[in-house]
């Protein structure tokens, strides 16, 4: 909860830098492979939207509140070797 001046009544959409599943797989040192949709249904629709980039959204809200650049998923993983599987 943000309690400082200027936050009352504000809504934030905290997002960080965009990333892809192949980039995360590479950072984790695991192979990436596309998994085919299971068939018609809500998950198939969501997966198609994700692949098309329709759900990508990036706002400056997180960086403004933090007062610094947001950390990327990749840099976060690489800075924590326990998260990354050895080759």
Secondary structure in CASP SS format (residue, H / E / C, confidence):
PFRMAT SS
TARGET T0000
AUTHOR 0000-0000-0000
METHOD secondary structure of the structure
MODEL  1
X C 1.00
X C 1.00
X C 1.00
X C 1.00
X C 1.00
X C 1.00
X C 1.00
X C 1.00
X C 1.00
X C 1.00
X C 1.00
X C 1.00
X C 1.00
X C 1.00
X C 1.00
X C 1.00
X C 1.00
X C 1.00
X C 1.00
X C 1.00
X H 1.00
X H 1.00
X H 1.00
X H 1.00
X H 1.00
X H 1.00
X H 1.00
X H 1.00
X C 1.00
X C 1.00
X C 1.00
X C 1.00
X C 1.00
X C 1.00
X C 1.00
X C 1.00
X C 1.00
X C 1.00
X C 1.00
X C 1.00
X C 1.00
X H 1.00
X H 1.00
X H 1.00
X H 1.00
X H 1.00
X H 1.00
X H 1.00
X H 1.00
X H 1.00
X H 1.00
X H 1.00
X C 1.00
X C 1.00
X C 1.00
X C 1.00
X C 1.00
X C 1.00
X C 1.00
X C 1.00
X H 1.00
X H 1.00
X H 1.00
X H 1.00
X H 1.00
X H 1.00
X C 1.00
X C 1.00
X C 1.00
X C 1.00
X C 1.00
X C 1.00
X H 1.00
X H 1.00
X H 1.00
X H 1.00
X H 1.00
X H 1.00
X C 1.00
X C 1.00
X H 1.00
X H 1.00
X H 1.00
X C 1.00
X C 1.00
X C 1.00
X C 1.00
END
